[in-house]
Amino acid sequence: MESFREAVITWAAGGPGDVAAELAARLPVRAAVLLEGPSDVAAVEALAAGRGRKLDAEGVCVLPIGGAMSVGRFARLLGPEGLGLRLTGLCDARERPFYEKALAPTAASPRTFFVCAADLEDELIRALGVPRVRELIRAEGDLRALETFERQPAQRERTAHQRMRRFLGTKKGRKIHYGRVLVEALGPRDVPAPLEELFATL
């Protein structure tokens, strides 16, 4: 599946599509989960692992599309007018109108994309609660960095939830790391609705 994922990203960047088409048929691939970035991918893959799901083996490709502005391009290549895969994914609330507009010409349904209130990190922090996320940050060795960040003047007017969400994006790779850590800490009934709805379609 990794070869297919790389072939699709190359295709979306303007390269040839024959390799992606060949791999889609040979693997076979039946569905694509379109996610804005690698932190969302880490979260989805962690939840799948926790539930004993092997998405690659099920023909499901979890794909980072490099931001919301790319969803229309990926939907054209992979959806009903392209490889014919079933499409699903997550989007942020502020991007929902863009998704609806971008997907309309492709015959892919925006109703199969599930909306996070702000973003997935926001959903996960709310699901776990600020104290629990702080415990996880401590366990990962990042508490001192969080406390330094919280003392910055620009953070004083923000809530603890907002500061924590901002902190996760302050260092390269941190959102990806905590996408996995936060999902792994969820109880069965704690999974945010957009993630739960996404998995219900797979």
Phi, psi and omega in degrees: 000330179298322178296319178296316180302313180295322180294321179293317179297320177296317179299314181295334179276002177110002178279182180290153181256000186294324180294316179298318180296318180295315180292323180300322180283324186281329188292314343274163177253131181248339184210153176232131176259110184267119183234147187295322184207179185293335178292324176294320177299315180300319181293314181296317180294324178293320179293320177300314180298318180295336179261006179073021179267133174250088189298321178302314181293336179275359181082025180250121179260118176268120196230122172280129186258359176078032177112156186298330183296346182265357188297321180298319179297313180294323179294323178295320183286322190256337187278204186304327182270355180247248182281352177077024179279153172283131185251139172210177180164189179238151171215160177277152183304319183292341181265356186303313179300324179294317179300315181299318180290318183290326184277338184305315181288349186263354184070009172272141186272128175292345181289347177267006174251128190254138196261126173271143186304308173243300172202181184293325178299319177300316179298317183291321178295318179294323181293320183272329186091146183302314181301319181292320178295323178297320177299319180293320177297320176298314182297331180273000176083018184249010185296318180299318178296321177296315181296321176297317179298317183295335181278352180295138182306323182294343184265350189294329182274354181271155175286166178300321178298313181296319179296319181295317179297317178295321181301321183297338180258012186272350182222137181303130178091346184292317180298322179296313181301312183282341171302319178285313184300314183292320179294319180296337180274351182291140168279167182305328182264003184264352187298125179303146185306316181300320178293317179298317179293321176301311182293333177294339180271349187267000000 
